[in-house]
């Protein structure tokens, strides 16, 4: 077993030399479930990779590999950012969620956002809110024409400053008039947040509301996530004109009532 361990993982933890890497994220196959997919080949259990494993082709759990992996140590996926930790199989997922070397990419680096800028900022999460407030104030969630922004079937992302914590919110509408909304927040505030969507007709007597949901955990690159999973959803297929002439559109974001903080609400 020791010889196998030395063969798989070089002493300098050079991930380019690893034999077993995820076909998608190119990181080590160190997070379960590890599967072989007939379309993507080998995939690890990191969130975006696990989602791919059920999107195309057939996936087969690699039970033998996982059994061997329990006796090995693995590098952190942020090794290139400076983390030199060697982790047991069971330690990898939790460590990578909290690794101090984890860099966050600016969410406004792509044309899927409101503008066409190509922001190359990369840094610690604590620096992300000051960055977006200073460099991307146009993406603050204040836009009164949000329906016009999202009805072209592109993902739109905005930010909010809630109690000095960064909250990201995305909107997306598909060709069947389903409106999706996804929320991300820091762990320190995520469990306190609750949001929902609502659309109303002109006289306010008829409405469509989503269920209430909690925010997702803020991750280093939210645009890699599938925007239609774990999100708010409103089906507007029976409202043929509501997106052309929206009368009322509420996005309600509230903190836990025990925190005595006002509701964050936008109506358009």
Secondary structure as GFF3:
##gff-version 3
##sequence-region A 1 268
A	DSSP	alpha_helix	2	8	.	.	.	ID=ss1
A	DSSP	three_ten_helix	15	17	.	.	.	ID=ss2
A	DSSP	beta_strand	35	37	.	.	.	ID=ss3
A	DSSP	beta_strand	41	43	.	.	.	ID=ss4
A	DSSP	alpha_helix	47	53	.	.	.	ID=ss5
A	DSSP	beta_strand	59	61	.	.	.	ID=ss6
A	DSSP	alpha_helix	63	69	.	.	.	ID=ss7
A	DSSP	beta_strand	73	75	.	.	.	ID=ss8
A	DSSP	three_ten_helix	79	81	.	.	.	ID=ss9
A	DSSP	beta_strand	86	88	.	.	.	ID=ss10
A	DSSP	three_ten_helix	89	91	.	.	.	ID=ss11
A	DSSP	alpha_helix	92	98	.	.	.	ID=ss12
A	DSSP	beta_strand	104	105	.	.	.	ID=ss13
A	DSSP	beta_strand	122	123	.	.	.	ID=ss14
A	DSSP	three_ten_helix	125	127	.	.	.	ID=ss15
A	DSSP	alpha_helix	128	135	.	.	.	ID=ss16
A	DSSP	three_ten_helix	137	139	.	.	.	ID=ss17
A	DSSP	alpha_helix	146	150	.	.	.	ID=ss18
A	DSSP	beta_strand	156	162	.	.	.	ID=ss19
A	DSSP	beta_strand	165	173	.	.	.	ID=ss20
A	DSSP	beta_strand	178	185	.	.	.	ID=ss21
A	DSSP	alpha_helix	187	190	.	.	.	ID=ss22
A	DSSP	beta_strand	193	200	.	.	.	ID=ss23
A	DSSP	beta_strand	207	209	.	.	.	ID=ss24
A	DSSP	beta_strand	216	217	.	.	.	ID=ss25
A	DSSP	three_ten_helix	222	224	.	.	.	ID=ss26
A	DSSP	beta_strand	232	235	.	.	.	ID=ss27
A	DSSP	beta_strand	248	255	.	.	.	ID=ss28
A	DSSP	three_ten_helix	257	259	.	.	.	ID=ss29
A	DSSP	beta_strand	264	267	.	.	.	ID=ss30
###
